Amino acid sequence: MGGALSAPRRAPLFKRLASFLGLVLPSRSPKKLGRQGEKAAARYLEKAGYKILARNFGVRGGEADIIAEKEGIIHAVEVKSRSSRAFGSPEEAVTPLKARRLMRAAVSYCRSRNVSLSKLRLDVIAVEPDASGALAIRHHPNALSTASQSRRK
């Protein structure tokens, strides 16, 4: 009847298609890679002099993967991990919706601790394996604007 393929029949089709296109399918599960990416990002930030204040800080309608502080500035960080560039770079995966959710969590964190929103920055950290398989990290400080949210106090 031409219906959708069931999950067991779809998997081999995707593998054949990926092979045909010359893509390498990830050997790590997305959740495992995401957890590894967040751990690597936290280690990177600590080595760069940031103090980790919270991990996976969530509020209704928002989440920040890492909340860190350096020199009196609060950094809400979205960590995006990708196993390959088949679907774009990790940075490209930070959608406007994801940015709003990060902002919501960051603002809630600051307000709950009586921190001025003028001291808030939204960062993105991209994590992906390099040629050797080690996780490469790219930090984009103040990558997302807080201007619209800080006006709404």
C-alpha positions in Angstrom: 0.0 0.0 0.0 3.0 2.4 -0.1 3.0 3.3 3.6 5.9 4.5 5.6 8.8 2.1 6.2 8.9 0.5 9.6 11.8 1.3 11.9 13.6 -2.0 11.4 13.5 -1.7 7.6 14.5 2.0 7.7 17.8 1.5 9.4 19.5 -0.6 6.6 18.1 1.9 4.1 19.8 4.8 5.9 23.1 2.9 6.2 23.0 2.1 2.4 22.2 5.7 1.6 24.9 7.0 3.9 27.4 4.6 2.3 26.4 5.7 -1.2 26.8 9.3 -0.3 30.2 8.6 1.3 29.1 9.6 4.8 30.4 8.0 8.0 27.6 7.2 10.4 28.4 8.0 14.1 29.6 5.2 16.2 28.5 7.0 19.4 24.9 7.4 20.3 23.7 11.0 20.2 22.9 11.1 23.9 26.3 9.6 24.8 28.1 12.1 22.6 26.1 14.9 24.1 27.1 13.9 27.6 30.7 13.6 26.6 30.5 17.0 24.9 29.1 18.7 27.9 31.8 17.1 30.2 34.5 18.2 27.8 33.1 21.7 27.6 32.9 22.0 31.4 36.6 20.9 31.6 37.5 23.4 28.9 35.8 26.2 30.7 37.4 25.3 34.1 40.9 25.3 32.5 40.1 28.7 30.9 39.4 30.1 34.4 35.6 29.9 34.6 33.9 28.6 37.7 31.1 26.2 36.9 28.0 27.3 38.9 25.4 24.8 37.5 25.0 22.0 34.9 21.8 21.3 33.1 20.0 24.2 34.8 16.4 23.9 33.7 13.2 25.9 34.1 9.8 25.5 32.5 10.5 26.1 28.8 14.2 26.4 29.0 17.6 24.9 29.8 21.2 25.9 30.0 23.7 23.1 29.6 26.3 25.0 31.7 26.2 28.2 33.8 29.6 29.5 34.6 31.1 32.7 36.0 34.3 34.5 35.1 35.4 37.9 36.3 31.9 38.8 37.6 30.1 37.8 34.3 27.6 35.0 34.2 27.9 32.8 31.1 24.9 30.6 30.2 26.4 28.1 27.7 24.7 26.0 25.1 26.8 23.0 24.2 26.2 21.4 20.8 27.9 18.2 19.8 28.0 16.6 16.4 29.7 13.4 15.3 30.1 14.6 11.7 29.3 17.5 9.4 26.7 15.4 7.6 23.9 17.6 8.9 25.9 20.8 9.4 28.2 22.2 12.0 27.3 22.1 15.7 27.0 25.9 15.7 24.3 25.7 13.0 22.2 23.5 15.3 21.6 26.4 17.7 18.2 27.5 16.4 16.3 30.6 17.4 14.1 28.4 19.5 17.1 26.9 21.3 18.5 30.4 21.8 15.2 31.5 23.4 15.2 28.5 25.7 18.7 29.2 26.8 17.8 32.8 27.4 14.8 31.8 29.5 16.9 29.6 31.7 19.7 32.1 32.0 17.3 35.0 33.0 15.6 32.7 35.5 19.0 31.8 37.0 20.1 35.4 37.3 16.8 36.5 38.8 16.8 33.7 41.4 20.2 34.8 42.6 19.6 38.6 42.3 22.2 39.0 39.5 21.9 41.9 37.1 21.0 40.9 33.6 23.7 43.3 32.4 26.2 40.7 33.7 24.7 37.9 31.6 26.3 36.5 28.4 25.1 33.7 26.2 27.8 31.5 24.9 27.9 28.6 22.5 30.4 25.7 22.6 30.7 23.4 19.6 32.1 20.0 20.1 33.0 17.5 17.4 35.6 14.8 16.9 38.8 15.8 15.1 40.7 13.6 12.6 42.2 11.6 15.5 38.8 11.0 17.1 39.5 13.4 20.1 36.8 15.9 20.8 37.7 19.4 19.4 36.1 22.4 21.2 35.2 25.8 19.7 34.0 28.4 22.2 32.0 31.3 21.0 31.7 33.8 23.9 28.7 36.1 23.8 27.5 34.4 20.6 23.8 35.1 21.3 22.2 38.5 22.0 20.7 39.3 25.4 19.5 42.8 24.4 15.9 42.0 23.7 15.5 40.1 27.0 17.3 42.6 29.2 14.9 45.3 28.1 11.9 43.3 29.4 13.1 43.0 33.0 
